[in-house]
């Protein structure tokens, strides 16, 4: 009895990998075995960096809040301590945006907590 192979599914699987490797350089974009390795590695990086993105943005927000707070004679830790003491319910993302784009509003918050 002849061997039955589902070439339609096999080709679709290979095409999916080649499509995901679009834009890669050299044989990484058109040789299935090499493209498969490159795509798998890319997916590992993507998974890892979805987590790192959150860390990076939090660090950026902290730097911006720190810069804004120091303009008003406070350090970041003093500022955040007073924010929590006074029950101001603004997260770091919003505070960073205010410090950067609306300094008057940020100054009002600093004056409120001092």
N, C-alpha and C positions, 0 to 999 in steps of 0.2 A: 504494500500500500504506500503510495507516495506521501512525502512529508507535506503537511499543510502549513503554510506560513501566511500570516496576515500582512502582506506587504503594504497595504493601504495604511494601516495603523503605524507600521514601522516608519514609513515615509513621513507621515504626519508628525510623528515624534521627533524625527530628525529636523524637519522643517521648522518645528517650534523652537528648537535650539538655535538653528541658523538665524531665525528671525530675531531671537533675543540677543544674538551676537552682532546685530547690525551696528555699524559704526566702529567696530574693533579693527585693529591694524593687521595687515598681512594675512597669514593663514588662519588666524583666530576668527576671522569672519566667515570663512567658506569651507573649511575642512571640519567635518563633524566631530571627530575625536578631540581635536584641539579646541574647537569652539565650545564643546561640552565642558571641558575643564575651565575655560575662561569664564563661561556663564556661571558655573557653580561657584567659582571663587568670587565673582561679582555679587552673587546673591548672599554669600557669607558676609562680604563687606557691607552690603545694603542692610542686612539684619543687624549687624553690630552698630552701624552708624545711625540707625533709627534710634537706638538707645543713647548714643553719644550726642546726638543733636539736642536732646533735652538738657544734658549737662552743659553743653556749650552755650545754649541760650540763657540758662540760669546764671552762668558766670558773666555773660555780657550784661544782663540786667543788673547784677550786683555791682559791676564796674560803673555803670551809668548812674545808679542810685548813689554810690559812694562819691562820684564826682559832683553830683548835684548837692549832696549833703555837705560836702567840704566847702562849697561856695557860701554856705550859711553857717560855717564854723562848727560843724559836727562831723564825727567819723561815721562810717557806715554802721558799725555795731551800736553806737550810741543812738543813732537815728532809728534803727530797727527795734532797739529795746524800748524806746519811747513810743514808737508806733504800736507795739503790742501792749504796753502799759495803758495807753489811752484808748485802746479798742478800735483803732482805725482798721476797717476791713478792706484794705486794698492790697492786692498781691504784688509781687515784685515786678511782674510784667507791666502792670498799669503804672506803678510808681516810676519805673524806668522810662516809660513813654512820657509821663508828665515831666520828669526831670529834663528830658532831652527836648521835647517839642513845645511844652507849655511851662516855662520857668515860673511864671506868675502863680499858676495853680500849685506848683510844687512849693513855692515860697509860702503860700497860704497854709499848706499842710504842715510845713516846718514851724510856722508861727503858732499854729494850733497846738502842736505837741510840746512846744518849749515851756 
